Amino acid sequence: MTVEDIRKRLEEIKTREQAATRPPWIDTSTKETVGCIASVHEDDYADICCDIELDDREADRAFISNSRDDIPWLITIVESLLEADDARTT
């Protein structure tokens, strides 16, 4: 994998991330609504995914709900590393 491959893939990930429902995503699971992840704001509420199969899979719900914040953080780190590499090689 080349640096250009990484840049291309990073741009694809950024495009998907920017098109997704805005953060935060939280686990809104209760006894009545098991396995639900939602984007919750004062002015807006959007179900991201609700699946009965997720009701007993807390680790999966945590992964999904945290991904909305984790992915932008990872993008920032990779961009910083690529910029540092650019500065080192020029």
Phi and psi restraints in degrees (range 20) as a CNS / XPLOR table:
assign (resid 1 and name C) (resid 2 and name N)
       (resid 2 and name CA) (resid 2 and name C) 1.0 -95.2 20.0 2
assign (resid 2 and name N) (resid 2 and name CA)
       (resid 2 and name C) (resid 3 and name N) 1.0 169.1 20.0 2
assign (resid 2 and name C) (resid 3 and name N)
       (resid 3 and name CA) (resid 3 and name C) 1.0 -61.6 20.0 2
assign (resid 3 and name N) (resid 3 and name CA)
       (resid 3 and name C) (resid 4 and name N) 1.0 -37.8 20.0 2
assign (resid 3 and name C) (resid 4 and name N)
       (resid 4 and name CA) (resid 4 and name C) 1.0 -64.7 20.0 2
assign (resid 4 and name N) (resid 4 and name CA)
       (resid 4 and name C) (resid 5 and name N) 1.0 -37.3 20.0 2
assign (resid 4 and name C) (resid 5 and name N)
       (resid 5 and name CA) (resid 5 and name C) 1.0 -61.2 20.0 2
assign (resid 5 and name N) (resid 5 and name CA)
       (resid 5 and name C) (resid 6 and name N) 1.0 -43.0 20.0 2
assign (resid 5 and name C) (resid 6 and name N)
       (resid 6 and name CA) (resid 6 and name C) 1.0 -63.8 20.0 2
assign (resid 6 and name N) (resid 6 and name CA)
       (resid 6 and name C) (resid 7 and name N) 1.0 -45.1 20.0 2
assign (resid 6 and name C) (resid 7 and name N)
       (resid 7 and name CA) (resid 7 and name C) 1.0 -60.9 20.0 2
assign (resid 7 and name N) (resid 7 and name CA)
       (resid 7 and name C) (resid 8 and name N) 1.0 -42.6 20.0 2
assign (resid 7 and name C) (resid 8 and name N)
       (resid 8 and name CA) (resid 8 and name C) 1.0 -63.6 20.0 2
assign (resid 8 and name N) (resid 8 and name CA)
       (resid 8 and name C) (resid 9 and name N) 1.0 -47.3 20.0 2
assign (resid 8 and name C) (resid 9 and name N)
       (resid 9 and name CA) (resid 9 and name C) 1.0 -64.1 20.0 2
assign (resid 9 and name N) (resid 9 and name CA)
       (resid 9 and name C) (resid 10 and name N) 1.0 -39.5 20.0 2
assign (resid 9 and name C) (resid 10 and name N)
       (resid 10 and name CA) (resid 10 and name C) 1.0 -61.6 20.0 2
assign (resid 10 and name N) (resid 10 and name CA)
       (resid 10 and name C) (resid 11 and name N) 1.0 -41.8 20.0 2
assign (resid 10 and name C) (resid 11 and name N)
       (resid 11 and name CA) (resid 11 and name C) 1.0 -63.5 20.0 2
assign (resid 11 and name N) (resid 11 and name CA)
       (resid 11 and name C) (resid 12 and name N) 1.0 -38.3 20.0 2
assign (resid 11 and name C) (resid 12 and name N)
       (resid 12 and name CA) (resid 12 and name C) 1.0 -64.0 20.0 2
assign (resid 12 and name N) (resid 12 and name CA)
       (resid 12 and name C) (resid 13 and name N) 1.0 -42.9 20.0 2
assign (resid 12 and name C) (resid 13 and name N)
       (resid 13 and name CA) (resid 13 and name C) 1.0 -64.5 20.0 2
assign (resid 13 and name N) (resid 13 and name CA)
       (resid 13 and name C) (resid 14 and name N) 1.0 -44.7 20.0 2
assign (resid 13 and name C) (resid 14 and name N)
       (resid 14 and name CA) (resid 14 and name C) 1.0 -60.1 20.0 2
assign (resid 14 and name N) (resid 14 and name CA)
       (resid 14 and name C) (resid 15 and name N) 1.0 -40.2 20.0 2
assign (resid 14 and name C) (resid 15 and name N)
       (resid 15 and name CA) (resid 15 and name C) 1.0 -61.8 20.0 2
assign (resid 15 and name N) (resid 15 and name CA)
       (resid 15 and name C) (resid 16 and name N) 1.0 -45.7 20.0 2
assign (resid 15 and name C) (resid 16 and name N)
       (resid 16 and name CA) (resid 16 and name C) 1.0 -65.0 20.0 2
assign (resid 16 and name N) (resid 16 and name CA)
       (resid 16 and name C) (resid 17 and name N) 1.0 -42.0 20.0 2
assign (resid 16 and name C) (resid 17 and name N)
       (resid 17 and name CA) (resid 17 and name C) 1.0 -63.0 20.0 2
assign (resid 17 and name N) (resid 17 and name CA)
       (resid 17 and name C) (resid 18 and name N) 1.0 -43.2 20.0 2
assign (resid 17 and name C) (resid 18 and name N)
       (resid 18 and name CA) (resid 18 and name C) 1.0 -71.0 20.0 2
assign (resid 18 and name N) (resid 18 and name CA)
       (resid 18 and name C) (resid 19 and name N) 1.0 -24.2 20.0 2
assign (resid 18 and name C) (resid 19 and name N)
       (resid 19 and name CA) (resid 19 and name C) 1.0 -85.6 20.0 2
assign (resid 19 and name N) (resid 19 and name CA)
       (resid 19 and name C) (resid 20 and name N) 1.0 -15.4 20.0 2
assign (resid 19 and name C) (resid 20 and name N)
       (resid 20 and name CA) (resid 20 and name C) 1.0 -73.2 20.0 2
assign (resid 20 and name N) (resid 20 and name CA)
       (resid 20 and name C) (resid 21 and name N) 1.0 161.1 20.0 2
assign (resid 20 and name C) (resid 21 and name N)
       (resid 21 and name CA) (resid 21 and name C) 1.0 -56.3 20.0 2
assign (resid 21 and name N) (resid 21 and name CA)
       (resid 21 and name C) (resid 22 and name N) 1.0 139.0 20.0 2
assign (resid 21 and name C) (resid 22 and name N)
       (resid 22 and name CA) (resid 22 and name C) 1.0 -61.8 20.0 2
assign (resid 22 and name N) (resid 22 and name CA)
       (resid 22 and name C) (resid 23 and name N) 1.0 151.4 20.0 2
assign (resid 22 and name C) (resid 23 and name N)
       (resid 23 and name CA) (resid 23 and name C) 1.0 -77.7 20.0 2
assign (resid 23 and name N) (resid 23 and name CA)
       (resid 23 and name C) (resid 24 and name N) 1.0 169.8 20.0 2
assign (resid 23 and name C) (resid 24 and name N)
       (resid 24 and name CA) (resid 24 and name C) 1.0 -82.9 20.0 2
assign (resid 24 and name N) (resid 24 and name CA)
       (resid 24 and name C) (resid 25 and name N) 1.0 153.8 20.0 2
assign (resid 24 and name C) (resid 25 and name N)
       (resid 25 and name CA) (resid 25 and name C) 1.0 -104.1 20.0 2
assign (resid 25 and name N) (resid 25 and name CA)
       (resid 25 and name C) (resid 26 and name N) 1.0 132.0 20.0 2
assign (resid 25 and name C) (resid 26 and name N)
       (resid 26 and name CA) (resid 26 and name C) 1.0 -130.5 20.0 2
assign (resid 26 and name N) (resid 26 and name CA)
       (resid 26 and name C) (resid 27 and name N) 1.0 155.9 20.0 2
assign (resid 26 and name C) (resid 27 and name N)
       (resid 27 and name CA) (resid 27 and name C) 1.0 -80.5 20.0 2
assign (resid 27 and name N) (resid 27 and name CA)
       (resid 27 and name C) (resid 28 and name N) 1.0 111.6 20.0 2
assign (resid 27 and name C) (resid 28 and name N)
       (resid 28 and name CA) (resid 28 and name C) 1.0 -104.0 20.0 2
assign (resid 28 and name N) (resid 28 and name CA)
       (resid 28 and name C) (resid 29 and name N) 1.0 19.0 20.0 2
assign (resid 28 and name C) (resid 29 and name N)
       (resid 29 and name CA) (resid 29 and name C) 1.0 -61.9 20.0 2
assign (resid 29 and name N) (resid 29 and name CA)
       (resid 29 and name C) (resid 30 and name N) 1.0 134.3 20.0 2
assign (resid 29 and name C) (resid 30 and name N)
       (resid 30 and name CA) (resid 30 and name C) 1.0 -136.3 20.0 2
assign (resid 30 and name N) (resid 30 and name CA)
       (resid 30 and name C) (resid 31 and name N) 1.0 -177.8 20.0 2
assign (resid 30 and name C) (resid 31 and name N)
       (resid 31 and name CA) (resid 31 and name C) 1.0 -63.3 20.0 2
assign (resid 31 and name N) (resid 31 and name CA)
       (resid 31 and name C) (resid 32 and name N) 1.0 -29.8 20.0 2
assign (resid 31 and name C) (resid 32 and name N)
       (resid 32 and name CA) (resid 32 and name C) 1.0 -84.4 20.0 2
assign (resid 32 and name N) (resid 32 and name CA)
       (resid 32 and name C) (resid 33 and name N) 1.0 -32.8 20.0 2
assign (resid 32 and name C) (resid 33 and name N)
       (resid 33 and name CA) (resid 33 and name C) 1.0 -125.8 20.0 2
assign (resid 33 and name N) (resid 33 and name CA)
       (resid 33 and name C) (resid 34 and name N) 1.0 78.2 20.0 2
assign (resid 33 and name C) (resid 34 and name N)
       (resid 34 and name CA) (resid 34 and name C) 1.0 -77.0 20.0 2
assign (resid 34 and name N) (resid 34 and name CA)
       (resid 34 and name C) (resid 35 and name N) 1.0 144.4 20.0 2
assign (resid 34 and name C) (resid 35 and name N)
       (resid 35 and name CA) (resid 35 and name C) 1.0 68.2 20.0 2
assign (resid 35 and name N) (resid 35 and name CA)
       (resid 35 and name C) (resid 36 and name N) 1.0 40.4 20.0 2
assign (resid 35 and name C) (resid 36 and name N)
       (resid 36 and name CA) (resid 36 and name C) 1.0 -114.6 20.0 2
assign (resid 36 and name N) (resid 36 and name CA)
       (resid 36 and name C) (resid 37 and name N) 1.0 135.1 20.0 2
assign (resid 36 and name C) (resid 37 and name N)
       (resid 37 and name CA) (resid 37 and name C) 1.0 -118.1 20.0 2
assign (resid 37 and name N) (resid 37 and name CA)
       (resid 37 and name C) (resid 38 and name N) 1.0 134.6 20.0 2
assign (resid 37 and name C) (resid 38 and name N)
       (resid 38 and name CA) (resid 38 and name C) 1.0 -141.2 20.0 2
assign (resid 38 and name N) (resid 38 and name CA)
       (resid 38 and name C) (resid 39 and name N) 1.0 157.5 20.0 2
assign (resid 38 and name C) (resid 39 and name N)
       (resid 39 and name CA) (resid 39 and name C) 1.0 -98.5 20.0 2
assign (resid 39 and name N) (resid 39 and name CA)
       (resid 39 and name C) (resid 40 and name N) 1.0 117.2 20.0 2
assign (resid 39 and name C) (resid 40 and name N)
       (resid 40 and name CA) (resid 40 and name C) 1.0 -121.3 20.0 2
assign (resid 40 and name N) (resid 40 and name CA)
       (resid 40 and name C) (resid 41 and name N) 1.0 123.6 20.0 2
assign (resid 40 and name C) (resid 41 and name N)
       (resid 41 and name CA) (resid 41 and name C) 1.0 -137.3 20.0 2
assign (resid 41 and name N) (resid 41 and name CA)
       (resid 41 and name C) (resid 42 and name N) 1.0 162.8 20.0 2
assign (resid 41 and name C) (resid 42 and name N)
       (resid 42 and name CA) (resid 42 and name C) 1.0 -56.4 20.0 2
assign (resid 42 and name N) (resid 42 and name CA)
       (resid 42 and name C) (resid 43 and name N) 1.0 -37.1 20.0 2
assign (resid 42 and name C) (resid 43 and name N)
       (resid 43 and name CA) (resid 43 and name C) 1.0 -103.4 20.0 2
assign (resid 43 and name N) (resid 43 and name CA)
       (resid 43 and name C) (resid 44 and name N) 1.0 4.8 20.0 2
assign (resid 43 and name C) (resid 44 and name N)
       (resid 44 and name CA) (resid 44 and name C) 1.0 -161.6 20.0 2
assign (resid 44 and name N) (resid 44 and name CA)
       (resid 44 and name C) (resid 45 and name N) 1.0 148.2 20.0 2
assign (resid 44 and name C) (resid 45 and name N)
       (resid 45 and name CA) (resid 45 and name C) 1.0 -143.1 20.0 2
assign (resid 45 and name N) (resid 45 and name CA)
       (resid 45 and name C) (resid 46 and name N) 1.0 130.4 20.0 2
assign (resid 45 and name C) (resid 46 and name N)
       (resid 46 and name CA) (resid 46 and name C) 1.0 -141.3 20.0 2
assign (resid 46 and name N) (resid 46 and name CA)
       (resid 46 and name C) (resid 47 and name N) 1.0 124.4 20.0 2
assign (resid 46 and name C) (resid 47 and name N)
       (resid 47 and name CA) (resid 47 and name C) 1.0 -68.4 20.0 2
assign (resid 47 and name N) (resid 47 and name CA)
       (resid 47 and name C) (resid 48 and name N) 1.0 129.4 20.0 2
assign (resid 47 and name C) (resid 48 and name N)
       (resid 48 and name CA) (resid 48 and name C) 1.0 -90.4 20.0 2
assign (resid 48 and name N) (resid 48 and name CA)
       (resid 48 and name C) (resid 49 and name N) 1.0 -48.1 20.0 2
assign (resid 48 and name C) (resid 49 and name N)
       (resid 49 and name CA) (resid 49 and name C) 1.0 -157.8 20.0 2
assign (resid 49 and name N) (resid 49 and name CA)
       (resid 49 and name C) (resid 50 and name N) 1.0 140.2 20.0 2
assign (resid 49 and name C) (resid 50 and name N)
       (resid 50 and name CA) (resid 50 and name C) 1.0 -134.5 20.0 2
assign (resid 50 and name N) (resid 50 and name CA)
       (resid 50 and name C) (resid 51 and name N) 1.0 120.4 20.0 2
assign (resid 50 and name C) (resid 51 and name N)
       (resid 51 and name CA) (resid 51 and name C) 1.0 -148.5 20.0 2
assign (resid 51 and name N) (resid 51 and name CA)
       (resid 51 and name C) (resid 52 and name N) 1.0 122.2 20.0 2
assign (resid 51 and name C) (resid 52 and name N)
       (resid 52 and name CA) (resid 52 and name C) 1.0 -55.6 20.0 2
assign (resid 52 and name N) (resid 52 and name CA)
       (resid 52 and name C) (resid 53 and name N) 1.0 -27.2 20.0 2
assign (resid 52 and name C) (resid 53 and name N)
       (resid 53 and name CA) (resid 53 and name C) 1.0 -66.9 20.0 2
assign (resid 53 and name N) (resid 53 and name CA)
       (resid 53 and name C) (resid 54 and name N) 1.0 -19.5 20.0 2
assign (resid 53 and name C) (resid 54 and name N)
       (resid 54 and name CA) (resid 54 and name C) 1.0 -88.5 20.0 2
assign (resid 54 and name N) (resid 54 and name CA)
       (resid 54 and name C) (resid 55 and name N) 1.0 -4.7 20.0 2
assign (resid 54 and name C) (resid 55 and name N)
       (resid 55 and name CA) (resid 55 and name C) 1.0 -61.7 20.0 2
assign (resid 55 and name N) (resid 55 and name CA)
       (resid 55 and name C) (resid 56 and name N) 1.0 -33.0 20.0 2
assign (resid 55 and name C) (resid 56 and name N)
       (resid 56 and name CA) (resid 56 and name C) 1.0 -109.3 20.0 2
assign (resid 56 and name N) (resid 56 and name CA)
       (resid 56 and name C) (resid 57 and name N) 1.0 18.9 20.0 2
assign (resid 56 and name C) (resid 57 and name N)
       (resid 57 and name CA) (resid 57 and name C) 1.0 -118.7 20.0 2
assign (resid 57 and name N) (resid 57 and name CA)
       (resid 57 and name C) (resid 58 and name N) 1.0 69.4 20.0 2
assign (resid 57 and name C) (resid 58 and name N)
       (resid 58 and name CA) (resid 58 and name C) 1.0 -58.8 20.0 2
assign (resid 58 and name N) (resid 58 and name CA)
       (resid 58 and name C) (resid 59 and name N) 1.0 -38.3 20.0 2
assign (resid 58 and name C) (resid 59 and name N)
       (resid 59 and name CA) (resid 59 and name C) 1.0 -63.1 20.0 2
assign (resid 59 and name N) (resid 59 and name CA)
       (resid 59 and name C) (resid 60 and name N) 1.0 -39.0 20.0 2
assign (resid 59 and name C) (resid 60 and name N)
       (resid 60 and name CA) (resid 60 and name C) 1.0 -66.5 20.0 2
assign (resid 60 and name N) (resid 60 and name CA)
       (resid 60 and name C) (resid 61 and name N) 1.0 -42.3 20.0 2
assign (resid 60 and name C) (resid 61 and name N)
       (resid 61 and name CA) (resid 61 and name C) 1.0 -63.0 20.0 2
assign (resid 61 and name N) (resid 61 and name CA)
       (resid 61 and name C) (resid 62 and name N) 1.0 -40.7 20.0 2
assign (resid 61 and name C) (resid 62 and name N)
       (resid 62 and name CA) (resid 62 and name C) 1.0 -64.7 20.0 2
assign (resid 62 and name N) (resid 62 and name CA)
       (resid 62 and name C) (resid 63 and name N) 1.0 -40.9 20.0 2
assign (resid 62 and name C) (resid 63 and name N)
       (resid 63 and name CA) (resid 63 and name C) 1.0 -62.4 20.0 2
assign (resid 63 and name N) (resid 63 and name CA)
       (resid 63 and name C) (resid 64 and name N) 1.0 -47.9 20.0 2
assign (resid 63 and name C) (resid 64 and name N)
       (resid 64 and name CA) (resid 64 and name C) 1.0 -63.7 20.0 2
assign (resid 64 and name N) (resid 64 and name CA)
       (resid 64 and name C) (resid 65 and name N) 1.0 -49.4 20.0 2
assign (resid 64 and name C) (resid 65 and name N)
       (resid 65 and name CA) (resid 65 and name C) 1.0 -66.9 20.0 2
assign (resid 65 and name N) (resid 65 and name CA)
       (resid 65 and name C) (resid 66 and name N) 1.0 -33.7 20.0 2
assign (resid 65 and name C) (resid 66 and name N)
       (resid 66 and name CA) (resid 66 and name C) 1.0 -81.6 20.0 2
assign (resid 66 and name N) (resid 66 and name CA)
       (resid 66 and name C) (resid 67 and name N) 1.0 -18.1 20.0 2
assign (resid 66 and name C) (resid 67 and name N)
       (resid 67 and name CA) (resid 67 and name C) 1.0 -61.5 20.0 2
assign (resid 67 and name N) (resid 67 and name CA)
       (resid 67 and name C) (resid 68 and name N) 1.0 -29.0 20.0 2
assign (resid 67 and name C) (resid 68 and name N)
       (resid 68 and name CA) (resid 68 and name C) 1.0 -66.6 20.0 2
assign (resid 68 and name N) (resid 68 and name CA)
       (resid 68 and name C) (resid 69 and name N) 1.0 -27.3 20.0 2
assign (resid 68 and name C) (resid 69 and name N)
       (resid 69 and name CA) (resid 69 and name C) 1.0 -96.7 20.0 2
assign (resid 69 and name N) (resid 69 and name CA)
       (resid 69 and name C) (resid 70 and name N) 1.0 -32.7 20.0 2
assign (resid 69 and name C) (resid 70 and name N)
       (resid 70 and name CA) (resid 70 and name C) 1.0 -67.8 20.0 2
assign (resid 70 and name N) (resid 70 and name CA)
       (resid 70 and name C) (resid 71 and name N) 1.0 -41.6 20.0 2
assign (resid 70 and name C) (resid 71 and name N)
       (resid 71 and name CA) (resid 71 and name C) 1.0 -63.7 20.0 2
assign (resid 71 and name N) (resid 71 and name CA)
       (resid 71 and name C) (resid 72 and name N) 1.0 -48.9 20.0 2
assign (resid 71 and name C) (resid 72 and name N)
       (resid 72 and name CA) (resid 72 and name C) 1.0 -59.2 20.0 2
assign (resid 72 and name N) (resid 72 and name CA)
       (resid 72 and name C) (resid 73 and name N) 1.0 -37.7 20.0 2
assign (resid 72 and name C) (resid 73 and name N)
       (resid 73 and name CA) (resid 73 and name C) 1.0 -62.6 20.0 2
assign (resid 73 and name N) (resid 73 and name CA)
       (resid 73 and name C) (resid 74 and name N) 1.0 -45.6 20.0 2
assign (resid 73 and name C) (resid 74 and name N)
       (resid 74 and name CA) (resid 74 and name C) 1.0 -63.4 20.0 2
assign (resid 74 and name N) (resid 74 and name CA)
       (resid 74 and name C) (resid 75 and name N) 1.0 -39.7 20.0 2
assign (resid 74 and name C) (resid 75 and name N)
       (resid 75 and name CA) (resid 75 and name C) 1.0 -58.6 20.0 2
assign (resid 75 and name N) (resid 75 and name CA)
       (resid 75 and name C) (resid 76 and name N) 1.0 -45.4 20.0 2
assign (resid 75 and name C) (resid 76 and name N)
       (resid 76 and name CA) (resid 76 and name C) 1.0 -60.4 20.0 2
assign (resid 76 and name N) (resid 76 and name CA)
       (resid 76 and name C) (resid 77 and name N) 1.0 -42.7 20.0 2
assign (resid 76 and name C) (resid 77 and name N)
       (resid 77 and name CA) (resid 77 and name C) 1.0 -64.5 20.0 2
assign (resid 77 and name N) (resid 77 and name CA)
       (resid 77 and name C) (resid 78 and name N) 1.0 -46.8 20.0 2
assign (resid 77 and name C) (resid 78 and name N)
       (resid 78 and name CA) (resid 78 and name C) 1.0 -63.5 20.0 2
assign (resid 78 and name N) (resid 78 and name CA)
       (resid 78 and name C) (resid 79 and name N) 1.0 -42.3 20.0 2
assign (resid 78 and name C) (resid 79 and name N)
       (resid 79 and name CA) (resid 79 and name C) 1.0 -60.3 20.0 2
assign (resid 79 and name N) (resid 79 and name CA)
       (resid 79 and name C) (resid 80 and name N) 1.0 -41.4 20.0 2
assign (resid 79 and name C) (resid 80 and name N)
       (resid 80 and name CA) (resid 80 and name C) 1.0 -63.0 20.0 2
assign (resid 80 and name N) (resid 80 and name CA)
       (resid 80 and name C) (resid 81 and name N) 1.0 -41.6 20.0 2
assign (resid 80 and name C) (resid 81 and name N)
       (resid 81 and name CA) (resid 81 and name C) 1.0 -65.4 20.0 2
assign (resid 81 and name N) (resid 81 and name CA)
       (resid 81 and name C) (resid 82 and name N) 1.0 -40.3 20.0 2
assign (resid 81 and name C) (resid 82 and name N)
       (resid 82 and name CA) (resid 82 and name C) 1.0 -66.2 20.0 2
assign (resid 82 and name N) (resid 82 and name CA)
       (resid 82 and name C) (resid 83 and name N) 1.0 -40.2 20.0 2
assign (resid 82 and name C) (resid 83 and name N)
       (resid 83 and name CA) (resid 83 and name C) 1.0 -63.4 20.0 2
assign (resid 83 and name N) (resid 83 and name CA)
       (resid 83 and name C) (resid 84 and name N) 1.0 -41.1 20.0 2
assign (resid 83 and name C) (resid 84 and name N)
       (resid 84 and name CA) (resid 84 and name C) 1.0 -64.1 20.0 2
assign (resid 84 and name N) (resid 84 and name CA)
       (resid 84 and name C) (resid 85 and name N) 1.0 -38.8 20.0 2
assign (resid 84 and name C) (resid 85 and name N)
       (resid 85 and name CA) (resid 85 and name C) 1.0 -66.3 20.0 2
assign (resid 85 and name N) (resid 85 and name CA)
       (resid 85 and name C) (resid 86 and name N) 1.0 -42.0 20.0 2
assign (resid 85 and name C) (resid 86 and name N)
       (resid 86 and name CA) (resid 86 and name C) 1.0 -59.5 20.0 2
assign (resid 86 and name N) (resid 86 and name CA)
       (resid 86 and name C) (resid 87 and name N) 1.0 -45.0 20.0 2
assign (resid 86 and name C) (resid 87 and name N)
       (resid 87 and name CA) (resid 87 and name C) 1.0 -65.4 20.0 2
assign (resid 87 and name N) (resid 87 and name CA)
       (resid 87 and name C) (resid 88 and name N) 1.0 -35.9 20.0 2
assign (resid 87 and name C) (resid 88 and name N)
       (resid 88 and name CA) (resid 88 and name C) 1.0 -70.5 20.0 2
assign (resid 88 and name N) (resid 88 and name CA)
       (resid 88 and name C) (resid 89 and name N) 1.0 -34.6 20.0 2
assign (resid 88 and name C) (resid 89 and name N)
       (resid 89 and name CA) (resid 89 and name C) 1.0 -93.4 20.0 2
assign (resid 89 and name N) (resid 89 and name CA)
       (resid 89 and name C) (resid 90 and name N) 1.0 -3.7 20.0 2
